[in-house]
Amino acid sequence: MTGTLLAADAAERDAADPLAGFRDRFQLRDGLIYLDGNSLGALPKATADRLARVIAQEWGEGLITSWLGALWSTAPRRIGDKIARLLGAASGEIIATDSTSVNIFKALTAALSLRPGRAKLLSEATNFPTDVYMMQGIEAFSGGRVRAVTADPDAVLDALDDEVAVLLLTQVHYKSGRVRDMAQVTRKAHDAGALVIWDLSHSAGAIPVDLGGANADFAIGCGYKFLNGGPGAPAYLFAAARHQAATPVLSGWFGHARPFSFEEDYDPAPGIERFLCGTPPVLGLAALEAGVDLLLEADMGELRRKSLALGDLFMERMEPLCARYGFALASERDPARRGSQVAYAHPRGYEIVQALKELDVIADFRTPDVLRFGLTPLYLRYRDIVETVERLERVCATEAWAKPEYQERAAVT
């Protein structure tokens, strides 16, 4: 198929796309192909207006009265309930708060408190590093907890035994995009007497999630990827209602049953609010809410169908480049096991990603050799996939990746 025919076919698919109208609701400059929404989502146009109102009116005019008048104090629960609609959770089971790492600590320690006779924390070596780092910190601090990390991701369930208190896993792997069966894994962990914490950072807003249907225990995730909440956006924490009697180790004042009574001793709030800690970050929460509100307007089934179609098209167009330039698919071909990204391994992966930026294609790189292409259906078009592969071929054919400035890796990749 010629490039002209490819472009025409892509244009037809874009014209028939039921999600096409969402693209105009994001701030994206002409000519840019943004394939990194799985790391930082694009800016919804509504966010700027929302933040301007918070700053000029709620903060500037209302000042401290806005904790009640502008509903700042209830934002973590309100936004958490909205995220719950995306993740198959009930109202009162998700709170928007803190960072992903802090919420992992909260969830780990809460789960440990519910399994007092067990001492082992279990994960797998290729999880996103912060997940295991938090386990390492708990192990070093507590002295009595034992961290167990399997080198083979497929063998992690075989390591479940009567010493495992908590299994911590990512549902959609951050490098490969591989999707784990949440219901099946949770069931196996429960059969072994363990609780499960799910990292949904690459799931929320990207694939259908059913925490309730999977009988999930705890989950965490960030707000700045597919939720489009902005850089460093507040994260969220899910605790099934049956586990909300657990007392968090991070017992901050906003998690108190009566925070403005200023009592000397901690008395945890009766529900999901006990997983709050410090004062809610109002500006960050406002931006996150704008992103979540936009996503809630879309049909998740349509999002998933388009995501998989974009991925299929990407892999189809990459086949000649794999044969000619040595790219190796690092993602799952099976749609049921593939998240909303496509990844390829290449010895010059870092340099190629840098060269693509000069051609107005933004992807990202993960060590040791993985190029990640995030597929965000709300603003990505089929024509963008065709043009990306054409520009990638140009980079390889001209060896544009060989520039000296690309040979030294930057601090952020």
N, C-alpha and C positions, 0 to 999 in steps of 0.2 A: 504493500500500500504506500502510495507516495505521500510526501509531507503535506501536499495540498489536500488530498483526500482525508488524511488524518485530521487536519484542521477542520475540514467541513464536518466530519463525523462528530468531532468534539463539540463543535458549535451547535449541532442538532441536539446533542445530549444536554448541553447547557441550557438551550432554549426550553427543553422539556422538563428541566429539573424543578421539582416542587419547592426546593429550598433556595432557589436562585435569588429570591428577593432579600434574603438575609445579608448577602454580601455588602449591599449598600448601607447597612447599619453598622459597619465597622470602618475605622479610619485606616485605609490602605492606599498608599500612593500608587499612581498609575505606573504600570510596568513591573512592579514588584511581584514576585512569586514567593509567598511566605509559607514555608514548609517546616516551621518550627513551633507551631501552636501547641505541640505536645510538650514543649518546654516553657514557653511563655505565650499565652494567648494574645491575639490582636486586641486593640482598644475598641470597645463598643462606643459609638458616638454618644450614646446616652450617658456614658460615665462622666464625661467632662461637664455636662450640664448638672448632673447629680452632685458632683463634688463642688462645683461652683456654688450651688445652693447651700450645701452643708457649710462651706467656709464663710460665704458672705452673709447668709441669713441665720442659719442655726447656730453657728459659732460666733459670727461677727455681731449679730443682733441679739440672739437669744441667750448667748453665753451659757452659764451653768444651768439655766432653766431648761435648756434643751435636753438634759438627761431625761426629763419627763415629757416636756412639751413636744420635742421632736422624736421621742421614742428611742433615744440612744441606748438607754439602759436595757431595753428588751431586744435590741438588734441581734445579739448572738442566738437567742432562741428563735426569733422570727426567721432569720436567714437559715438557721439549721432546719427548721420545718420545711422551708422551700427546697433545700438540698435533699431532704428526705423524700420528696416527691420524685426526684431523679433517681433515687437509689433503692426504692422499694422498702423504705423504712416507715414507721409510724410517726405521727406527730409526737414530739417529746422524746425522740430517741437520738437526735443529732443536735449538736451545738457547734456554732461557728466561733472558733477561738484559737488564739495562739498560733504556733507554727506546727508543721507536720512533725518535726523532731520532738517537740515538747509533748505533743499529743500521743506520740508513740510511747514516750516514757509514762505518761498517765495511764494509757491503756495496758501496758505491760505490768505496771505495779498494781493496777486494779485487778487484772486477771490473776496475778500471783496471789493476791489476798484471798481470792476465791478458791484457790487450790493450795491450802497451807501445808498439806502433807507431801507436796512435790517440789522439787528444787530445780528442774531443768528447763531452760529456755531453748527452743529449737527453731532453726531457720536453715536457709541454704546459702551457699557461698556467693551466688551471683545476684542475690537481692540488691536493691539499691543500697549503697553503703550506709546511709544514715540509720537504716533499720537495724543493721547489725551493730553499728557503733553504739546505739542506745543500749543494746543488750550487753555489750562489753562494759559500758559504764555501770550498769546495774550489777553486773558480776563483780566488778572491781570494788564497788562500794559496799555491797551487802556481805560479801565474803562467803555466804552460804549458797548462793545461786550458781549454777553451772551452765555455761553457754555451750550448746552443741550445734555445729554448723556442718551440714553435709556438703561435700565437694560436688556431688552429682545432684543437680536439681530434681531429677526424676526419682532419686532415692530418698527424698526427705520424708515421705510418708512411711517408708520402711523403718525409719529411725524412731517412730512413735513407740514409747514404752510406758511402763507405769511410773516412771520418774518425770516424764514430761508434763509440766504444768501449762505451758503456753507454746503454741505454734504461731510464728509470725511469717506471713508470706505476702508477696505482691500478686494481685490478681492478673494484671497485665504487666509483663516484664518490661522494664524501662529501655533495654537495648533491643531485644528481638521483637517485642510486642506480643510474645506468646501469652495466650489466655489460659488460666487455670480454671477448672470446673469448681466453682465456689461451693456448690451444694455437695458435691462428691467429697471434696477435701474436708469440708466441715464435718460431714457425717463420719468419715474415718477417724478424724481427730476426737470427736465425741465418743466414738466406740472405744477409743483408747483412754478415755477419761480426761482429755486435754481440752483447753479452750483455744480458740483461734482468733488472731487479730489479722484483719485484711488491710493491706495498703492499697487504696483505690485511687492513687494519684493519677494513674494513666487510664482509669476506668470511668470516673465520673464525667458525664457529658460526652463520652466517646463511645461507650457500649452500653447496652441495657444491663442494669444491675438489680438484683432482687435480694436484698439483705434479709428481709422477712421470710421469703420463700426458701432461702438457704439455711434458715435457722442460725444465722450468724451471731457471734458473741460480741465482738468489738470490730471497729474499722476506723481508719483514719485516711485523710487525703488532703492535698493542697488545693488552694483556690485559684492559682495563677496559670494553670494549663488550660484544659478544655472548658473550665468555668469562666475564663476570661476576666479574672478578678484583679489583674494588674501585678506588677513585680512585687514579690514579697507579700502577696495578699494573705489574709488570715486563712488558716486551715480549718478543718472540721473534725469532729470526733463522734463516732456512733457507739452507743452502748445500748444493747438490747434492754428492754424494760426490766426483764428478769434479773439483770446484773446491776441494776442501779442502786443497790444497797451497798455496793463496794465503796469503801472510803478512799478517795484519792490521796496519794502521798503528797502531791502538790496541793496543799489545802489553803488556797489563797482566799482573800477576803470576798471576792465576788462569787465564790462558790459556797459561801456561808448561807445558812437559811435566812439570816437577817443581817445582811452586810452593813446596813446603816444603824444597827443597834450598837456596833463597835464593842461587842462582848470580848472578854479576855480569852475564852476558850472556843475552839472551833466546833461548830455544829453544822454538818454538811446539809446543803439544800436537799429537799426530798426527792428530786428527780434528776434530769440530765444537767440542770444548772450546777450541780455539785462538781461537774468537770470543768467549770470555769475556774480561772485562777486570779489573774490581776485585772486591772481596769480594761474594759474592751477598747480596742483601737478603732475609734469611730470612723476616721477617714478611710482606713483600709476596709472596714466592713461596708461602708457606703459604696465603694467601688465594686466590691465583691457582689453586693446585692444587685447592682445594675447588670453585671454579667450573668448572674443566675436567672434574673428575671427574663433576660433575652433568651436564654437557652430554654427556659420553660415554655416559651411560645412555639418551639419546634417540636415536631413529632419524632420521638426517639427511634421508632421503627424506620422512618425515612432517613434519619441520620445514619443509622447502622447500614442500611441498604446502600446509601451513597458512599459511605466510607469503604465498604467492601468493593464496590464497583471501581472507585478511584484506585484502590490497591491492586485490583486485578489488572486494570489498564496500565498501571505503573510497571508491574512485573512483566506484562506482555511486551511493552516497549523496551524494557531493559534486556531482554534475552539476547539481542545481537551484541549489546555492549558487554554482556557477561562473556560471550564467546570471544569477542575481539580484544577486550581490554582487561580481562581477568577479574571482574566483579563476581562475588559469590553471594547468593541470597542468604541472608541471616535471619529471615523472618519465616513464619509458617505459611505454607501455601493453603492449607486447609482453612476456609473462612471461619469455621467455628473456633479455631485456635489462634486467630490473628486479631490483634487489637487495631487501633486506628493509626497505624504507621507501617512503613515498609523500611527494612534495613538491609544494607549490603556491606559486606566486608571487602576491603581492598588495602593492599600494603601502603598505598599513598592516600588513604582515606582523609586524613587531616588536611593535606595540601589541596586535595580536590574540593573539599568543602570551602576552603578559603577562596579558591579560584572561582567557584560558582558565585560567590558574593559579588565579584566584579561584574558578573552577568546578570545581576539582580535576582538571584535565586538564593534564598536563605534556608539552609538546612542546618544540621549540626553533627558533631562528631563525638563518639564515645570510645575511650580506649578499649582495646589496643588498636583496632582498625575498622571501627564500625561507622558508617555514614547512616544517619537516621533522617527519614523523610516523614514528618508528621502530616496526617491527613485530617484536616479540620473541615468537615462538610458544610458548615455554615458560611464559610467564605472562600473555600477552594473550588475551582472550576475544573472541568475535564480538560479544557484547553491548557490549563496550567500544567497538568501532568505531561501532555504532549510536548509543550515548550520546554519543560524542565529536562526531559530526556534528550531533547535536541541540543540544549545548551551544555548538558553534561557530556554528550558526545563531542561537542566542539572543544571542551576543556581537554578531553583525552586525546583527540586527534592532533591538537596543536601543542600538547604538553604544557598547557598554560599553568598547570600545577607546579612546574619546576622553578618558578621564580624564587630567588634567594630569600625573600621576606616570608615565604610560606614554610621555610624549613625549620624555623624555631617556633615552638608551640606557645601560644598566648596563655595567660593565667586562667582565662575562661574559654572553654572550648564548646 
